[in-house]
Amino acid sequence: MNNQYVRREVFCGNTCHELKRFWEREIGKQTYYRESEEYRLGRSALRKLREEWRQRLESKLRLRNNTDETEKRANVGRELLTSLTQDDTKH
């Protein structure tokens, strides 16, 4: 067996196992906190409210754009009609 491994085990003794347990506990705590926070956020109404507001805004924008387009079409139609009637009166 290589001497570096023997020395490490002698040097660490119980300290290595204690450090390992400490960090495993810390990692476990952080994992628990992260999972509980994700669960809490999943149950939160804020995400649902934001989604509802986004949908409302999108529908209002669609309606506004549609009315703008229909007004433009109506104006083009009126202009075409007036130009045709003016042409008819000239001839």
Backbone torsions as a table, in degrees:
resi	resn	phi	psi	omega
1	MET	NA	143.6	-178.1
2	ASN	-72.0	139.7	-176.4
3	ASN	-65.1	-29.7	-177.6
4	GLN	-65.3	-33.3	179.3
5	TYR	-72.6	-39.1	179.2
6	VAL	-64.1	-45.6	-179.8
7	ARG	-61.6	-39.9	-179.4
8	ARG	-62.4	-45.1	-179.9
9	GLU	-64.8	-40.1	179.0
10	VAL	-67.3	-42.2	-178.3
11	PHE	-66.7	-44.7	-176.4
12	CYS	-71.5	-50.9	-177.0
13	GLY	55.7	-129.0	179.8
14	ASN	-79.3	-18.4	-177.1
15	THR	-60.8	-41.2	179.9
16	CYS	-62.9	-42.5	179.8
17	HIS	-67.3	-37.1	178.3
18	GLU	-66.7	-42.7	177.2
19	LEU	-62.9	-41.6	179.0
20	LYS	-62.2	-45.8	178.5
21	ARG	-62.4	-41.2	179.3
22	PHE	-58.4	-50.1	-177.3
23	TRP	-70.7	-31.7	175.4
24	GLU	-64.6	-39.5	177.0
25	ARG	-65.0	-44.3	180.0
26	GLU	-61.1	-43.6	178.5
27	ILE	-64.1	-41.3	177.4
28	GLY	-61.4	-42.3	178.4
29	LYS	-62.9	-46.9	-179.4
30	GLN	-62.6	-39.6	177.9
31	THR	-62.9	-44.2	178.9
32	TYR	-61.5	-45.9	179.8
33	TYR	-62.3	-42.1	-179.3
34	ARG	-64.8	-45.1	-179.4
35	GLU	-65.7	-40.7	179.5
36	SER	-67.4	-35.6	177.6
37	GLU	-67.4	-41.7	177.2
38	GLU	-63.0	-40.1	178.3
39	TYR	-64.5	-43.2	-179.3
40	ARG	-63.9	-43.9	178.8
41	LEU	-65.5	-34.0	177.9
42	GLY	-65.2	-32.9	179.4
43	ARG	-86.0	-11.0	-175.6
44	SER	-66.1	142.5	178.6
45	ALA	-80.0	-16.2	-177.0
46	LEU	-60.1	-43.4	179.4
47	ARG	-62.0	-42.2	179.7
48	LYS	-65.6	-41.4	178.9
49	LEU	-63.5	-42.8	178.5
50	ARG	-60.8	-42.0	179.5
51	GLU	-64.4	-42.1	178.5
52	GLU	-62.8	-43.8	178.8
53	TRP	-64.7	-38.8	178.2
54	ARG	-61.8	-44.0	179.5
55	GLN	-64.3	-40.3	178.3
56	ARG	-62.4	-45.3	179.8
57	LEU	-63.2	-41.1	179.2
58	GLU	-63.2	-42.2	-179.9
59	SER	-66.7	-38.9	177.2
60	LYS	-64.7	-40.9	177.9
61	LEU	-64.2	-39.6	178.3
62	ARG	-63.5	-43.2	179.0
63	LEU	-63.1	-42.6	179.8
64	ARG	-63.2	-44.1	179.7
65	ASN	-65.0	-39.1	179.2
66	ASN	-65.9	-41.2	179.2
67	THR	-67.5	-37.9	176.4
68	ASP	-61.0	-42.5	-179.7
69	GLU	-67.0	-42.1	-180.0
70	THR	-67.5	-36.5	176.4
71	GLU	-64.9	-41.1	177.9
72	LYS	-61.9	-43.1	179.5
73	ARG	-64.0	-41.6	179.5
74	ALA	-64.4	-41.6	178.4
75	ASN	-63.2	-41.4	178.4
76	VAL	-63.5	-41.9	178.5
77	GLY	-63.4	-42.4	178.4
78	ARG	-63.4	-45.1	179.4
79	GLU	-61.8	-40.9	178.8
80	LEU	-64.6	-42.9	180.0
81	LEU	-64.4	-45.0	179.0
82	THR	-65.4	-38.5	178.9
83	SER	-66.8	-37.9	178.7
84	LEU	-68.0	-41.8	-179.4
85	THR	-68.6	-33.9	178.0
86	GLN	-69.2	-38.6	178.3
87	ASP	-65.5	-37.5	-179.8
88	ASP	-67.9	-36.5	-179.0
89	THR	-71.6	-29.0	179.8
90	LYS	-73.2	-33.3	-175.1
91	HIS	-88.3	NA	NA
